[in-house]
């Protein structure tokens, strides 16, 4: 690849399409080269600011000449449109897994078998770190990435091409370097992972939002790769190491070492710093020991070492087992665990009012980190493991995630241990605590609980709730810290002068927000009901309740029996509603919302028989241009219809927008009536 350090391109001066095309080509080559220097060689030759300038210039050029945009442009590695589902990809060569062992004797037995079958006294192995991530396959044709997939069952994996494209370390176009031209078809395998720092920051953000943290970096990487919206994946800062070649048309390798050192010349990232050639099994085991001692210093998780016979000819001779190669083995590290005393179980209250039990431990060192607290998740988990206060417990740490209590050591109990009881009153405000029947969720029912004020305000303002445009978490934090918000109703008494005094507001921004808040007074009753954040009440249940009772007053007076008689309301939901509305704080809040002028009753419902779509089932697919999915679904439901997420024989209509996928195919096979947007508009009378 020819080095282009920093081409000078002035977008304003480019008028002709030919000039633009040439400039785009130069900019893309430069960006790919500098990505290669940064991600593969770890040796950048320009500053981050200079790189950003190149990137922004290319974006500006593509915006000025939109037809220049292409899927393999570096500007397209930021995400794309959401999809309905992940497709499937069949692996040309099966993606088998490795045999995993935990003891040295098993490794020596593996070596003995390989040497015996090859008829040699000593073998040369490649020792590679076993990354704790997600195995993927990348397929390049004529130098361009065409498909990416997960391992799946080895034969078939999920199509994650759109998500893989967002990983900046994955080249969309291969390069040639030092005389190494990429093959016309190249299939490589690698591991997508999440760095520990990124993982910790992601979990910190999730905990702030009262969302369940990921258990470990591997789960976080897997969840990020399987997102239907590539924009979410793009925001997770995933990384990749390539570790093998499955196909390379016209290019043979003599050894694994040669293959791994050729891949970077095509722009693919390989962890060559931690790969070692080892002559004999003793050297191989020594490498495992050394890497195990230094693993905590790495910025990513590894859980063992992979040993591969270096010679490709020897690999071919040794062949395959049913599900794994006979020339490779994974030697895992010992789990990072320790034994300590569980002193106490405390309860934290999240921003949605959820109560989470936390184990307070006698401090213990696990993998170089002192651990004094560990997650217990919920009451169900505590009872399942029979964890008691005073137990001696085994604690495990995976990466730097909140440690987990694996189990108690029952043989060490002396009778003084105490069974944990979830408090019936919130430890922050004293409000009543509701526990679900499966004991997985315990929630404070006091909507005025200080522990959940910020989150409850954000939920109230969210798109599915009151939809207050411009009121995000940061602004909520500002207002709460300034003492301007003490509940939902206080939003409607905010003044321009109060808001204008806050940092980054100003009079114009303050006026806009006050106007946006005022507009929401006309939101329908069911949206207010959902926005109030009642435990176990989602948007759909809120619609059912609003339709059934017609007003807040009637709903607040409903008995448990009246609630249970509604099809979509079970005993847990009924109990949650009764507990919520029996609170004096809730009743005061409802009064304040009524005084603020919000809608606390539903419009008179049309009798079921008079609704034109009564009893009809719809499925929405593709990109709709006249409505958002939410708007189309609301329209259907307002006319008596029901909206499902998947097509079945019971589906009456499939509404198909642009780029309709597998749902359209299935509907055609089942003979379901398919409506265009125009036909849907005519059916619903919304033309």
C-alpha angles and dihedrals in degrees: 000000000000113000114241106180103185119340117205110235125167109195093192091061096050112096108153125072092231092056090048093050092051092046092049090051092051093046094048092049090050093048092048090049093051091045087054092050091047104041105026105030095027086219112111118188098193131050124257089250092054091049091049089051090055091047095048090048090055091048090051091048093050091048091052091047104029095179088066091069113109134177092246095052113117088236090068094065092090100080139276142224118319117260130217095230143346114264126220130254125198113220112231088212113029116255098229124188126235127254106254125213134177104194133070092229090062090054092050090049089052090052092048092052094048093048092046094052093044093044096231134127096220136020133207113229135190110224114204132175113257103232118215098226142086122306113230140175124220121197121200123188120187087351097304128110107247105166141003127191145172123248092252109168092340094259099055130023137179120273106246098161095125091051096043089054089064092062106098092207091062110086112222088199122034120228136211121234135172091004095307109132114193116248119256087246122026125174116186134177125216147151124259111208143169120234116240094242091051090046093052092048092048091052091047089055092046092051090050088056090046090245123144109267119233113261095228142344092269092057090046091052092047093049091048093050093051096054115128088214111065090199089070091051091048090057094054097071095225121185136200143211119195113215109170150023119231097174134008113170111222095358124099127187126209095202142014087243091059092049094050092049093047096053094069089056087064091050099262119135116240125175094235091158092070099038119099137182108228124192108210131001095273092063089046093054091046089055089052091053094048094047091048090056094050100039093101089062092059120099091226138043124267123175103190147330129281117218118201129179101249099217113083090204089055090048090054091049094050091049129179142312118217094277107006141040117260091217098062138053137180116225107198126209121243113269114263101245139143138182121238144146123275102222101179144343114232127187125231123200116217130208093269092050094258115150116221123189116224127194114232105208139190099258112264133177114241118178093337095312124105110230122198102155134042135185118253093181101207146338092270091058092048092052093043091055093036092230114177135188107262095028124138102236141188111237124195129197121199109188112317096314119128102287120250130225104234099189144316122261098237095187090067095057116119100186097263094096116117127217111235120242121197107233117254090214128052110259090218104047107004092243121150116276120220118203121198119236092252089051092229094117132042118179139184108235095203105105089195093059107136091222092064104031097103095046094043091053091050090049091048090054096043124120095257091047125044091332098221103184114220097020104113131158095274093054092045089053090051093051095045092048090050091051093242096123125051099153144345096286092053088068088069094054096052114124132210091240092055094049096042090064092062121096115269093011116096126176097283094050091045092052091049092053094046089052092048091051092049091052091061093065086087096054111125121264096252091058091052089049092054092043092058089073099229108182112261093007112121129180095271095048089048089056091050092049093046091049094046100046100027096207144041090241094058093043092052090053095048117122124225090253092052090051096047091053088068110094098231096042119087131183094273094051091045092051091048091053094048093048091047097050095041089066116103088217091057093048091050090049092052090051091051092049090051091050089050089060102251122153109261099171137055124242114259108286122234113239111263094247091056096057111101095218097039111153096001119131120218134189122197122211139168128018113319117207102189098046140018114244089255092052093048091048091049090050092052093048093047088058094049100264129126128229121216129188098223137042119249139155087273092061112110100188138015113203105208123197128178119313093018109182139187094337089064091051092049092047090053091051092049094046094242114165109255120210128198117216090261091051091047090051090051093047093051095041092239097125 
